[in-house]
Amino acid sequence: MSVLTELGSLGKKSRGGRDNVKRTFKDNRAAMVFLAPWIVGLIAITIGPMLISLYLSFTDYNLIQDPNFIGGDNFTRMMQDDRFWNSLRVTLTYVIVGVPLQLGLALAVAMALDKGIKGLPFYRSVFYLPSLLGSSVAVAILWKQMFGTSGLVNQLLAMVGITGPGWISDPSTALGSIILLHVWTFGSPMIIFLAGLRQIPAMYYEAAAVDGAGRTTRFLKITLPLLSPIIFFNLVLQIIGAFQSFTQAFIVSGGTGGPSDSTMFFTLYLYQRGFGQFDMGYASAMAWVLLVIVGAFTAVNFYASKFWVFYDD
């Protein structure tokens, strides 16, 4: 009887398990319905085009004729393409110089706003506005006018007796002008820094002040360590975004990457090869190289973060 009883209880447990699975499926059915548009979009708009571009990177494709499989020839040609290496150099310069300057300015402004000045919501909105407009065509056109030979910047310099160069027409200053535009769009990381600063308990600063720590010591020993996860978050996001920059260089240079390819961003050269020369196979190969580069930078940042990012736990 004990064996029959145990078998009966096992049968009830198995039926109960099946009922729980059915109930869980019914409970999750609504969630799946709401997730369905996102899943379809992920497959149709992201994963599908990525797989197609991966295939095209191994083909000779001009958008008119059928793709012709050529293996790794596109990547071989890339290694011998001087303009490819120049675009990579320009983009790396833009990222390595522009991102730290932008984050440094964003942190400085966030610390100034954290002092509790009057009209904080107004200033916060004003400083955030460039992040919304910085990558727009209108702002890029405005920037081109400001830094032109007879632009506003040179007009202001002329008032103090200085003859300014053609900032965007001089190869030595053209990229710097675009980097300055990138630094100007510091609002987004500034808002995130400000939120992080508000989460640091004031008692830490008060205890450090009692012990005689100055402002610099409190910044280095309290602010930076406790804010390091926010710095890391902003760093990763801004590096990825900087590698994808396109509009500023396209508008300022008129789509040429000039003068003398000094503003030839990687994405701009990719656009020229794909939609200017209809060499879509080569452009697809460049896109995957960019993906690998961005992935490598992100992986290095995550690896290095364990040496300088500090979490509460």
C-alpha positions, 0 to 999 in steps of 0.5 A: 500500500505504501508503494501505491500511495507513493506512486499516487503522490508522484502522479499528483506532483507530476500533474501539479507540475504540468498545471504550473507550467500551463499556468506560467505559460498563460501568465507569460502570454501577455508579456510575449504579446507585448514583446513580439513587436520588439522581437520582430524588430530585432530580427528584421531590423538588426540581426537580419541586416547584420547577417546580410552585411556579413555575407556582403563583406565577402562579396563584390557587390555594386547594388546593381548586379548580384553579389559575387563571392570573393572571399577575404579580398575586401579585407586584403584590399583594406590593409593596402588602402591608405585612405582606410588607414587615414580614416582610422587614424582620424577617428582614433584621434577624435575619440582619444582626444574628444571623449576625455575632454568632453567627460572632463568638462561634463564632470566639472560642470556637474560639480559646479551645479551640485553646489546647489545654485539657484535656478538649477533646473534651468541651467541643467536644461540649458547645458543638456540642450547641446546633447540633443542638437549636437549631432543634428544637421542644423548645428553642423551647418551653424558650426561650419559658418562660425568657424569659416574664414569670415565666420563669427570666431574670426570676427571676434578675433579681429576685434582684438587684432588677431587674424584667424585662419580658416578653421575648417579649411585648414588641415591642421585645425579642421579636425580640432574644430569638429572635436570642439563641437563634440566637447560642446555636447557634454550635456548628456554625461553631465546630467548622469554625473550630476545624478551620481554626485547627488548619491554621494553621502555628505557625511563622507565630505564632512568627516574628511573635512574634520580630519583636515582634508582639502578640496583636492584630497576630498575630490581624489579620495572620495568623489572620484572613487565613489563616482567611478562606476558613473565615469565608467558608464559614461566612458563606454557610452561616449567611446561607442558614440564617438566611433559612430560620429558621421554627421558633423564631419559630413556637413563641415567637409561637404561630404568630402572629408577634406581638407586633405582628408583631415576630417575623413572619419571612418564612417564617412569613408565607409559612406563614400565607398558604399554609396559614393562608389557603390562598392557595398561589399567593401563598405560592409567589410569596413562596417564589420571592422568598425564593429570589431574595433568598438568591441575591442575598446569596450572589452578593454574598458571592461577589463581595465575597470576592475583596477579603478572602478569601485562598487559599494559591494 
